[in-house]
Amino acid sequence: MAAPLRPESRPLRVIGRGDTLTAQKVEVGIILQAMLGTGGAAEYLADNAVHISVSLRVLTKPALRRGQHDEFGIPTDLEG
């Protein structure tokens, strides 16, 4: 059984994505982009089999992302 989440922790959310694993990889990629830059995020997404069209959209067109993120790549539109 998995350990319970700490009260301040929130699970990654899936907005419009049926593939939870890919959604999680994309969230990590967005955070890495804020930390390491677009090149590092693109490398991570490619190494983790995220389709190039998804990677390009997420990394180069933030307005088209399926969620809102702050300047650190942290989701800002979580429910709760």
N, C-alpha and C positions, 0 to 999 in steps of 0.2 A: 504494500500500500504506500502510496506517495505521501510525503510529509505535507502537512497542511501549509497553505500559503501564509506568510506573515501578514498582519493586517494592512501594512502599507504596500504590500505587493499586489499587483494585478496581473492576471493572465493576459497574454497577447490576444488581441481581438481580431476577428476575421470579418472584414467588411467586403462583401461581394466576391469572396473567394471561397470556392468549395474545397480547395486543397489547403488544409491547415498547415502542413509542413512547409509548403512554398510560401504561405503567408508569413510564417515565422521567419523564414530565411530573408524575405523581403524586409521585414521589420529590422532585422539585424543589419542588413545592407544599408538601410537608411541611417541607422545610428553610426555605422562605420563611416559613411560618407561625411557625417558631421565631424567625426573624430580624425579620420585619416585622409579624407578627400575622396573625390570621385574615382580615381584610379584604384585605390585600395578597396573601395566598395564594389567596383565592377569586377575586380579580381575575385573577391569573395563570392559574389553571385555566380560568376562563371564556374568557379571551382565547386559550387554547390548545385549545379544543374538547373539554375533558374534561366528560363528561356530568354534569349537575347532581346526580344521585343519587350518583355516585361522589365528587364534591367534598364534598357534605354529609356523607357517611359518613366520609371520610378526615379532614375538618377538625373535625367535631364529636363524633366517637366514636372516639377513638384506640384504645380497647380492641378495636375491630373491624377495625383495620388488618391487612393481610395480612403484616405484618412488624413487628419491634420497632425503636423509635427512641429515642435518648437525648434529653435536654432541648434539644439543638441541632438535632434533626431528622435526625441521622446514623443510618443503619441500624446496629443492634448485633447482628443475627443473621446476619451474612455467614458463609458457609462458608470454611474455609481456615485 
